[in-house]
Amino acid sequence: MELAGMIEKPITPHRVIVLDTETTGVDPAAGHRLVGVACVELCDLAPSDRELHFYCNPECEVPEAAYAVHGLSTAFLVKHRRFAEQAPEFLDFIAGADILVAHNASFDIGFLDAELHRAGLPRLKQEIVDTVALARQKFPGAPAALDALCLRFGIELGDRAECGSSIDPLLFGTRLLAQVFVKLMGVEPADLTSVKHAERDTPDVAVGGDLPLPRPEHSHRPPVAVPSSGLTIRQAAEILDEDEAWLSEIALDLGTEEGCFRLREADGTETTVFTYDGVETLRQHVVMHRRLGTRYK
Protein backbone atom coordinates (compact mmCIF):
# COMPACT_ATOMS: atom_id res chain seq x y z
CA MET A 1 0.00 0.00 0.00
CA GLU A 2 1.32 3.41 -1.02
CA LEU A 3 1.41 5.85 1.89
CA ALA A 4 4.20 8.31 1.24
CA GLY A 5 2.50 10.55 -1.29
CA MET A 6 -0.55 11.06 0.85
CA ILE A 7 1.20 13.26 3.39
CA GLU A 8 2.46 15.63 0.69
CA LYS A 9 -1.06 16.91 -0.03
CA PRO A 10 -2.82 19.46 2.22
CA ILE A 11 -4.83 17.57 4.83
CA THR A 12 -8.18 19.28 5.45
CA PRO A 13 -10.44 16.42 6.51
CA HIS A 14 -13.87 16.75 8.06
CA ARG A 15 -14.00 13.26 9.55
CA VAL A 16 -10.90 11.33 10.57
CA ILE A 17 -10.61 7.92 12.20
CA VAL A 18 -7.46 7.40 14.27
CA LEU A 19 -6.78 3.71 14.86
CA ASP A 20 -4.40 1.22 16.41
CA THR A 21 -4.21 -2.57 16.46
CA GLU A 22 -2.70 -5.48 18.38
CA THR A 23 -1.57 -8.66 16.62
CA THR A 24 -0.02 -12.08 17.12
CA GLY A 25 3.08 -11.14 15.12
CA VAL A 26 4.58 -8.83 12.55
CA ASP A 27 3.54 -10.25 9.16
CA PRO A 28 -0.02 -11.04 8.06
CA ALA A 29 1.37 -12.84 5.02
CA ALA A 30 2.98 -15.33 7.42
CA GLY A 31 -0.38 -16.09 9.01
CA HIS A 32 -0.12 -13.69 11.93
CA ARG A 33 -3.52 -12.44 13.05
CA LEU A 34 -5.22 -9.36 14.39
CA VAL A 35 -6.31 -9.56 18.05
CA GLY A 36 -7.44 -6.03 18.89
CA VAL A 37 -8.67 -2.81 17.26
CA ALA A 38 -9.27 0.65 18.69
CA CYS A 39 -10.69 3.64 16.79
CA VAL A 40 -11.19 7.26 17.82
CA GLU A 41 -13.24 9.65 15.68
CA LEU A 42 -12.25 13.27 15.05
CA CYS A 43 -14.57 15.74 13.34
CA ASP A 44 -12.86 18.88 12.07
CA LEU A 45 -9.84 17.79 14.12
CA ALA A 46 -11.84 17.78 17.37
CA PRO A 47 -12.93 14.69 19.33
CA SER A 48 -16.51 13.60 18.69
CA ASP A 49 -16.61 11.22 21.70
CA ARG A 50 -17.36 8.35 19.29
CA GLU A 51 -15.01 5.40 19.79
CA LEU A 52 -14.92 1.78 18.76
CA HIS A 53 -12.85 -0.85 20.51
CA PHE A 54 -12.85 -4.62 20.49
CA TYR A 55 -10.70 -7.70 20.88
CA CYS A 56 -11.05 -10.74 18.66
CA ASN A 57 -10.28 -14.44 18.72
CA PRO A 58 -7.32 -15.03 16.37
CA GLU A 59 -8.16 -18.75 16.09
CA CYS A 60 -4.55 -19.59 16.94
CA GLU A 61 -2.22 -19.59 19.89
CA VAL A 62 -0.70 -16.26 20.88
CA PRO A 63 3.10 -16.62 20.69
CA GLU A 64 5.03 -15.90 23.85
CA ALA A 65 6.83 -12.99 22.16
CA ALA A 66 3.55 -11.33 21.18
CA TYR A 67 2.14 -11.87 24.68
CA ALA A 68 5.24 -10.17 26.09
CA VAL A 69 4.45 -7.10 23.98
CA HIS A 70 0.71 -6.65 24.61
CA GLY A 71 -0.23 -8.97 27.47
CA LEU A 72 -3.18 -10.54 25.61
CA SER A 73 -3.26 -14.28 26.25
CA THR A 74 -4.89 -17.02 24.21
CA ALA A 75 -7.20 -17.77 27.15
CA PHE A 76 -8.38 -14.14 27.18
CA LEU A 77 -8.85 -13.82 23.42
CA VAL A 78 -10.81 -17.04 22.84
CA LYS A 79 -13.67 -15.49 24.82
CA HIS A 80 -14.18 -12.91 22.08
CA ARG A 81 -15.74 -13.06 18.64
CA ARG A 82 -13.64 -13.57 15.53
CA PHE A 83 -12.71 -10.47 13.52
CA ALA A 84 -14.98 -11.58 10.66
CA GLU A 85 -17.95 -11.45 13.05
CA GLN A 86 -17.07 -7.93 14.18
CA ALA A 87 -15.99 -6.57 10.80
CA PRO A 88 -19.45 -5.09 9.98
CA GLU A 89 -19.28 -2.95 13.14
CA PHE A 90 -15.79 -1.79 12.21
CA LEU A 91 -16.72 -0.99 8.61
CA ASP A 92 -19.86 0.82 9.73
CA PHE A 93 -17.83 2.92 12.15
CA ILE A 94 -15.24 4.04 9.57
CA ALA A 95 -17.79 4.48 6.74
CA GLY A 96 -17.68 7.99 5.36
CA ALA A 97 -14.34 8.86 6.93
CA ASP A 98 -12.09 11.04 4.79
CA ILE A 99 -8.86 9.66 6.24
CA LEU A 100 -7.62 6.79 8.41
CA VAL A 101 -4.68 7.69 10.65
CA ALA A 102 -2.25 5.24 12.25
CA HIS A 103 1.27 5.23 13.66
CA ASN A 104 3.44 3.15 11.30
CA ALA A 105 0.29 2.83 9.24
CA SER A 106 1.46 0.15 6.81
CA PHE A 107 1.55 -2.30 9.75
CA ASP A 108 -1.99 -1.63 11.02
CA ILE A 109 -3.59 -1.20 7.59
CA GLY A 110 -1.80 -4.30 6.33
CA PHE A 111 -3.30 -6.42 9.11
CA LEU A 112 -6.76 -4.90 8.72
CA ASP A 113 -6.72 -5.49 4.96
CA ALA A 114 -5.57 -9.08 5.48
CA GLU A 115 -8.39 -9.77 7.95
CA LEU A 116 -10.98 -8.13 5.69
CA HIS A 117 -9.75 -10.21 2.75
CA ARG A 118 -9.89 -13.36 4.86
CA ALA A 119 -13.50 -12.49 5.73
CA GLY A 120 -14.37 -12.06 2.04
CA LEU A 121 -14.72 -8.28 2.38
CA PRO A 122 -13.14 -5.46 0.33
CA ARG A 123 -9.91 -3.88 1.47
CA LEU A 124 -9.92 -0.39 2.95
CA LYS A 125 -10.48 2.41 0.43
CA GLN A 126 -9.89 5.51 2.55
CA GLU A 127 -6.79 7.64 2.24
CA ILE A 128 -4.16 6.72 4.82
CA VAL A 129 -2.00 9.07 6.86
CA ASP A 130 1.02 7.66 8.71
CA THR A 131 1.89 9.79 11.72
CA VAL A 132 5.45 8.43 11.72
CA ALA A 133 6.00 9.76 8.18
CA LEU A 134 4.16 12.97 9.05
CA ALA A 135 6.35 13.54 12.12
CA ARG A 136 9.55 12.87 10.21
CA GLN A 137 8.45 15.31 7.53
CA LYS A 138 7.67 17.97 10.13
CA PHE A 139 10.69 17.28 12.40
CA PRO A 140 13.50 15.79 10.24
CA GLY A 141 15.99 13.75 12.25
CA ALA A 142 13.95 13.87 15.47
CA PRO A 143 12.48 10.81 17.22
CA ALA A 144 9.09 9.83 15.80
CA ALA A 145 8.00 7.25 18.38
CA LEU A 146 4.59 7.96 19.92
CA ASP A 147 5.95 8.56 23.41
CA ALA A 148 8.60 10.93 22.03
CA LEU A 149 5.96 12.92 20.15
CA CYS A 150 3.78 13.11 23.26
CA LEU A 151 6.72 14.54 25.18
CA ARG A 152 7.50 16.97 22.36
CA PHE A 153 3.92 18.27 22.33
CA GLY A 154 3.43 18.23 26.09
CA ILE A 155 0.71 15.58 25.94
CA GLU A 156 0.32 13.86 29.30
CA LEU A 157 1.29 10.20 29.01
CA GLY A 158 0.01 9.32 32.46
CA ASP A 159 1.04 6.01 33.97
CA ARG A 160 0.31 3.50 31.23
CA ALA A 161 1.23 0.69 33.61
CA GLU A 162 -1.80 1.63 35.71
CA CYS A 163 -4.23 2.93 33.09
CA GLY A 164 -5.72 -0.51 32.45
CA SER A 165 -7.66 -0.19 35.70
CA SER A 166 -9.66 2.73 34.27
CA ILE A 167 -8.99 2.98 30.52
CA ASP A 168 -8.13 0.04 28.29
CA PRO A 169 -4.44 0.33 27.26
CA LEU A 170 -5.08 -0.09 23.52
CA LEU A 171 -7.80 2.56 23.57
CA PHE A 172 -5.66 4.81 25.76
CA GLY A 173 -2.81 4.67 23.25
CA THR A 174 -5.19 5.47 20.39
CA ARG A 175 -6.45 8.53 22.23
CA LEU A 176 -2.85 9.68 22.67
CA LEU A 177 -2.24 9.15 18.95
CA ALA A 178 -5.33 11.23 18.11
CA GLN A 179 -3.91 14.12 20.15
CA VAL A 180 -0.53 13.76 18.46
CA PHE A 181 -2.15 13.81 15.00
CA VAL A 182 -4.06 16.99 15.83
CA LYS A 183 -0.84 18.60 17.07
CA LEU A 184 0.94 17.58 13.88
CA MET A 185 -1.84 19.38 12.01
CA GLY A 186 -1.01 22.53 13.99
CA VAL A 187 -4.14 22.49 16.16
CA GLU A 188 -4.39 22.45 19.97
CA PRO A 189 -6.02 19.10 20.83
CA ALA A 190 -8.59 18.32 23.47
CA ASP A 191 -7.45 15.88 26.18
CA LEU A 192 -8.86 12.59 24.96
CA THR A 193 -7.44 10.73 27.97
CA SER A 194 -9.24 12.89 30.53
CA VAL A 195 -10.97 11.45 33.58
CA LYS A 196 -14.40 12.00 32.03
CA HIS A 197 -13.86 8.58 30.40
CA ALA A 198 -12.25 6.95 33.41
CA GLU A 199 -14.76 7.96 36.06
CA ARG A 200 -17.92 6.58 34.50
CA ASP A 201 -20.00 4.46 36.86
CA THR A 202 -20.74 2.08 33.98
CA PRO A 203 -18.15 0.35 31.78
CA ASP A 204 -17.03 2.05 28.56
CA VAL A 205 -18.97 0.72 25.60
CA ALA A 206 -18.45 0.78 21.88
CA VAL A 207 -20.71 2.80 19.60
CA GLY A 208 -24.21 1.43 19.91
CA GLY A 209 -23.77 0.63 23.60
CA ASP A 210 -23.83 -3.15 23.28
CA LEU A 211 -20.16 -4.12 23.33
CA PRO A 212 -18.47 -3.65 26.73
CA LEU A 213 -14.75 -2.99 26.61
CA PRO A 214 -12.85 -6.11 27.72
CA ARG A 215 -9.95 -5.75 30.10
CA PRO A 216 -6.68 -7.59 29.38
CA GLU A 217 -5.10 -9.54 32.22
CA HIS A 218 -2.42 -6.85 32.43
CA SER A 219 -1.71 -3.65 30.61
CA HIS A 220 1.04 -2.49 28.27
CA ARG A 221 4.50 -1.82 29.59
CA PRO A 222 5.04 1.75 30.69
CA PRO A 223 6.88 3.91 28.15
CA VAL A 224 10.67 3.71 28.21
CA ALA A 225 12.18 6.77 29.84
CA VAL A 226 15.00 7.81 27.50
CA PRO A 227 16.94 10.88 28.59
CA SER A 228 17.90 13.55 26.04
CA SER A 229 21.46 12.18 26.14
CA GLY A 230 20.16 8.79 25.00
CA LEU A 231 20.61 5.27 26.33
CA THR A 232 23.76 3.17 26.12
CA ILE A 233 23.80 -0.44 24.93
CA ARG A 234 24.06 -1.63 28.53
CA GLN A 235 21.05 0.43 29.62
CA ALA A 236 19.01 -0.71 26.61
CA ALA A 237 19.92 -4.33 27.36
CA GLU A 238 18.66 -3.95 30.93
CA ILE A 239 15.37 -2.44 29.76
CA LEU A 240 14.79 -5.10 27.09
CA ASP A 241 16.14 -7.93 29.25
CA GLU A 242 18.47 -9.03 26.48
CA ASP A 243 22.14 -9.84 25.95
CA GLU A 244 24.30 -6.75 25.58
CA ALA A 245 26.63 -8.32 23.01
CA TRP A 246 23.70 -9.43 20.84
CA LEU A 247 22.16 -5.96 20.88
CA SER A 248 25.57 -4.56 19.91
CA GLU A 249 25.45 -6.70 16.77
CA ILE A 250 22.04 -5.29 15.88
CA ALA A 251 23.31 -1.76 16.46
CA LEU A 252 26.00 -2.20 13.81
CA ASP A 253 23.31 -2.21 11.12
CA LEU A 254 21.23 0.65 12.50
CA GLY A 255 21.70 4.22 11.32
CA THR A 256 20.86 7.63 12.69
CA GLU A 257 17.44 7.56 11.00
CA GLU A 258 16.58 4.60 13.20
CA GLY A 259 17.77 6.33 16.34
CA CYS A 260 21.25 4.83 16.73
CA PHE A 261 24.28 7.09 17.14
CA ARG A 262 27.98 6.36 17.73
CA LEU A 263 29.74 8.92 19.88
CA ARG A 264 33.54 9.12 20.05
CA GLU A 265 34.84 9.66 23.56
CA ALA A 266 37.90 11.78 24.43
CA ASP A 267 40.03 8.63 24.79
CA GLY A 268 39.10 7.53 21.26
CA THR A 269 36.63 4.82 22.24
CA GLU A 270 33.17 4.79 20.66
CA THR A 271 29.90 4.59 22.58
CA THR A 272 26.62 3.58 20.94
CA VAL A 273 23.67 5.69 22.07
CA PHE A 274 19.98 5.11 21.35
CA THR A 275 17.14 7.62 21.14
CA TYR A 276 13.46 6.72 21.66
CA ASP A 277 13.26 5.46 18.08
CA GLY A 278 16.43 3.44 18.53
CA VAL A 279 15.11 1.66 21.60
CA GLU A 280 11.83 0.92 19.80
CA THR A 281 13.76 -0.50 16.82
CA LEU A 282 15.75 -2.71 19.15
CA ARG A 283 12.53 -3.86 20.82
CA GLN A 284 11.06 -4.85 17.43
CA HIS A 285 14.18 -6.89 16.62
CA VAL A 286 14.04 -8.60 20.00
CA VAL A 287 10.34 -9.48 19.62
CA MET A 288 10.89 -10.84 16.11
CA HIS A 289 13.85 -13.02 17.03
CA ARG A 290 12.24 -14.29 20.22
CA ARG A 291 9.26 -15.31 18.10
CA LEU A 292 11.50 -17.07 15.58
CA GLY A 293 13.71 -18.57 18.26
CA THR A 294 16.78 -17.16 16.51
CA ARG A 295 19.64 -14.83 17.27
CA TYR A 296 20.63 -11.88 15.16
CA LYS A 297 22.87 -12.82 12.22
C-alpha positions in Angstrom: 0.0 0.0 0.0 1.3 3.4 -1.0 1.4 5.8 1.9 4.2 8.3 1.2 2.5 10.6 -1.3 -0.5 11.1 0.8 1.2 13.3 3.4 2.5 15.6 0.7 -1.1 16.9 0.0 -2.8 19.5 2.2 -4.8 17.6 4.8 -8.2 19.3 5.5 -10.4 16.4 6.5 -13.9 16.8 8.1 -14.0 13.3 9.5 -10.9 11.3 10.6 -10.6 7.9 12.2 -7.5 7.4 14.3 -6.8 3.7 14.9 -4.4 1.2 16.4 -4.2 -2.6 16.5 -2.7 -5.5 18.4 -1.6 -8.7 16.6 0.0 -12.1 17.1 3.1 -11.1 15.1 4.6 -8.8 12.6 3.5 -10.2 9.2 0.0 -11.0 8.1 1.4 -12.8 5.0 3.0 -15.3 7.4 -0.4 -16.1 9.0 -0.1 -13.7 11.9 -3.5 -12.4 13.0 -5.2 -9.4 14.4 -6.3 -9.6 18.1 -7.4 -6.0 18.9 -8.7 -2.8 17.3 -9.3 0.7 18.7 -10.7 3.6 16.8 -11.2 7.3 17.8 -13.2 9.7 15.7 -12.2 13.3 15.0 -14.6 15.7 13.3 -12.9 18.9 12.1 -9.8 17.8 14.1 -11.8 17.8 17.4 -12.9 14.7 19.3 -16.5 13.6 18.7 -16.6 11.2 21.7 -17.4 8.4 19.3 -15.0 5.4 19.8 -14.9 1.8 18.8 -12.9 -0.8 20.5 -12.9 -4.6 20.5 -10.7 -7.7 20.9 -11.1 -10.7 18.7 -10.3 -14.4 18.7 -7.3 -15.0 16.4 -8.2 -18.7 16.1 -4.6 -19.6 16.9 -2.2 -19.6 19.9 -0.7 -16.3 20.9 3.1 -16.6 20.7 5.0 -15.9 23.9 6.8 -13.0 22.2 3.6 -11.3 21.2 2.1 -11.9 24.7 5.2 -10.2 26.1 4.4 -7.1 24.0 0.7 -6.6 24.6 -0.2 -9.0 27.5 -3.2 -10.5 25.6 -3.3 -14.3 26.2 -4.9 -17.0 24.2 -7.2 -17.8 27.2 -8.4 -14.1 27.2 -8.9 -13.8 23.4 -10.8 -17.0 22.8 -13.7 -15.5 24.8 -14.2 -12.9 22.1 -15.7 -13.1 18.6 -13.6 -13.6 15.5 -12.7 -10.5 13.5 -15.0 -11.6 10.7 -18.0 -11.4 13.1 -17.1 -7.9 14.2 -16.0 -6.6 10.8 -19.4 -5.1 10.0 -19.3 -2.9 13.1 -15.8 -1.8 12.2 -16.7 -1.0 8.6 -19.9 0.8 9.7 -17.8 2.9 12.2 -15.2 4.0 9.6 -17.8 4.5 6.7 -17.7 8.0 5.4 -14.3 8.9 6.9 -12.1 11.0 4.8 -8.9 9.7 6.2 -7.6 6.8 8.4 -4.7 7.7 10.6 -2.3 5.2 12.3 1.3 5.2 13.7 3.4 3.2 11.3 0.3 2.8 9.2 1.5 0.1 6.8 1.5 -2.3 9.8 -2.0 -1.6 11.0 -3.6 -1.2 7.6 -1.8 -4.3 6.3 -3.3 -6.4 9.1 -6.8 -4.9 8.7 -6.7 -5.5 5.0 -5.6 -9.1 5.5 -8.4 -9.8 8.0 -11.0 -8.1 5.7 -9.7 -10.2 2.8 -9.9 -13.4 4.9 -13.5 -12.5 5.7 -14.4 -12.1 2.0 -14.7 -8.3 2.4 -13.1 -5.5 0.3 -9.9 -3.9 1.5 -9.9 -0.4 2.9 -10.5 2.4 0.4 -9.9 5.5 2.5 -6.8 7.6 2.2 -4.2 6.7 4.8 -2.0 9.1 6.9 1.0 7.7 8.7 1.9 9.8 11.7 5.5 8.4 11.7 6.0 9.8 8.2 4.2 13.0 9.1 6.3 13.5 12.1 9.6 12.9 10.2 8.4 15.3 7.5 7.7 18.0 10.1 10.7 17.3 12.4 13.5 15.8 10.2 16.0 13.8 12.3 13.9 13.9 15.5 12.5 10.8 17.2 9.1 9.8 15.8 8.0 7.3 18.4 4.6 8.0 19.9 5.9 8.6 23.4 8.6 10.9 22.0 6.0 12.9 20.1 3.8 13.1 23.3 6.7 14.5 25.2 7.5 17.0 22.4 3.9 18.3 22.3 3.4 18.2 26.1 0.7 15.6 25.9 0.3 13.9 29.3 1.3 10.2 29.0 0.0 9.3 32.5 1.0 6.0 34.0 0.3 3.5 31.2 1.2 0.7 33.6 -1.8 1.6 35.7 -4.2 2.9 33.1 -5.7 -0.5 32.5 -7.7 -0.2 35.7 -9.7 2.7 34.3 -9.0 3.0 30.5 -8.1 0.0 28.3 -4.4 0.3 27.3 -5.1 -0.1 23.5 -7.8 2.6 23.6 -5.7 4.8 25.8 -2.8 4.7 23.2 -5.2 5.5 20.4 -6.5 8.5 22.2 -2.8 9.7 22.7 -2.2 9.2 18.9 -5.3 11.2 18.1 -3.9 14.1 20.1 -0.5 13.8 18.5 -2.1 13.8 15.0 -4.1 17.0 15.8 -0.8 18.6 17.1 0.9 17.6 13.9 -1.8 19.4 12.0 -1.0 22.5 14.0 -4.1 22.5 16.2 -4.4 22.5 20.0 -6.0 19.1 20.8 -8.6 18.3 23.5 -7.4 15.9 26.2 -8.9 12.6 25.0 -7.4 10.7 28.0 -9.2 12.9 30.5 -11.0 11.4 33.6 -14.4 12.0 32.0 -13.9 8.6 30.4 -12.2 7.0 33.4 -14.8 8.0 36.1 -17.9 6.6 34.5 -20.0 4.5 36.9 -20.7 2.1 34.0 -18.2 0.3 31.8 -17.0 2.0 28.6 -19.0 0.7 25.6 -18.4 0.8 21.9 -20.7 2.8 19.6 -24.2 1.4 19.9 -23.8 0.6 23.6 -23.8 -3.2 23.3 -20.2 -4.1 23.3 -18.5 -3.7 26.7 -14.8 -3.0 26.6 -12.9 -6.1 27.7 -9.9 -5.7 30.1 -6.7 -7.6 29.4 -5.1 -9.5 32.2 -2.4 -6.8 32.4 -1.7 -3.6 30.6 1.0 -2.5 28.3 4.5 -1.8 29.6 5.0 1.8 30.7 6.9 3.9 28.1 10.7 3.7 28.2 12.2 6.8 29.8 15.0 7.8 27.5 16.9 10.9 28.6 17.9 13.5 26.0 21.5 12.2 26.1 20.2 8.8 25.0 20.6 5.3 26.3 23.8 3.2 26.1 23.8 -0.4 24.9 24.1 -1.6 28.5 21.0 0.4 29.6 19.0 -0.7 26.6 19.9 -4.3 27.4 18.7 -4.0 30.9 15.4 -2.4 29.8 14.8 -5.1 27.1 16.1 -7.9 29.3 18.5 -9.0 26.5 22.1 -9.8 26.0 24.3 -6.7 25.6 26.6 -8.3 23.0 23.7 -9.4 20.8 22.2 -6.0 20.9 25.6 -4.6 19.9 25.5 -6.7 16.8 22.0 -5.3 15.9 23.3 -1.8 16.5 26.0 -2.2 13.8 23.3 -2.2 11.1 21.2 0.7 12.5 21.7 4.2 11.3 20.9 7.6 12.7 17.4 7.6 11.0 16.6 4.6 13.2 17.8 6.3 16.3 21.3 4.8 16.7 24.3 7.1 17.1 28.0 6.4 17.7 29.7 8.9 19.9 33.5 9.1 20.1 34.8 9.7 23.6 37.9 11.8 24.4 40.0 8.6 24.8 39.1 7.5 21.3 36.6 4.8 22.2 33.2 4.8 20.7 29.9 4.6 22.6 26.6 3.6 20.9 23.7 5.7 22.1 20.0 5.1 21.3 17.1 7.6 21.1 13.5 6.7 21.7 13.3 5.5 18.1 16.4 3.4 18.5 15.1 1.7 21.6 11.8 0.9 19.8 13.8 -0.5 16.8 15.7 -2.7 19.2 12.5 -3.9 20.8 11.1 -4.9 17.4 14.2 -6.9 16.6 14.0 -8.6 20.0 10.3 -9.5 19.6 10.9 -10.8 16.1 13.9 -13.0 17.0 12.2 -14.3 20.2 9.3 -15.3 18.1 11.5 -17.1 15.6 13.7 -18.6 18.3 16.8 -17.2 16.5 19.6 -14.8 17.3 20.6 -11.9 15.2 22.9 -12.8 12.2 
